[in-house]
């Protein structure tokens, strides 16, 4: 066993390490410092919560203390915990991250919720449902939907080969490789359709507003997945007409929206001959977050 860390800056036990790290993070103005400290201590020691509780009085080894200090410095520099750990849970599923993918956020689960609600209303087609995720990133939205719709097949597109590799790896880890495919293209350009559901969490931050984002987002999320052009609507103007062409009759497009963007997105959907038949779905903060429209039968 490795020697114990004598006079460690994390104190004389795992419990003290957690408390000391939480205090350091809180002093640096980091939100959810207590949770972040627990996650980082667990990762540095390779212990789940039960293990941390069972071994609360044990002293850290030299190697564990050094690894925890590395994690602490990265978090104090505002690197998100998910980036440090390399994974993030979304819809109850684990997703590996890469430098080319956004960290999946709880707000985006609103898109999954609305997509599932709409899917349950779709008439049967006599074939397996088909789903497309435009700008798939880590695969979070697409794979969450495939997890919930067992007979569906899904295709994810992205301009980043690194992101597509990450999504493909996540599909394999979740046992969904046989029901998913991944294509490098500009939005939906390489897709033929028809699709019953098309979903997307596109870049929607106005270019000039990126500088005002938190350091966790501004300095660690890929700008390609953030920058929505001068007004934040560039991606919507590109993908909505493409999606409308590729939807099956009765199919639906569901996209994530930034704050204050829902009405503008609905206008673009209507211009593409899609019918907005329900209000945007709000996230837990009350922000209209998931916007949808249907392709009506001729």
Buried (B, 14 or more C-beta within 10 A) or exposed (E): EEEBBEEBEBBBBBBBBBBBBBEBBBEEEBEEBBEBBBBBBBBBBEBEEEEBEEBEEBBBBEEBBEBBBEBBEBBBEBBBBBBBBEBBEBBEBEBBBBEBBBBBBEBBBBBBBBBBBBBEEBEEBEEEBBBBBBBBBBBBBBBBBBBEBEEBBBBBBBBBEEBBBBBBBBBEBBEBBEBBBBBEEBBBEEBEBBBBBBBBBBBBBBBEEBEEEEEBBBEBBBEBBBBBBEBBBBBBBBBBBBBBBBBBEBBBBBBBBBEEBBEBBBBBBEEBEBEBEBEBBBBEEEBBBBBBBBBEEE
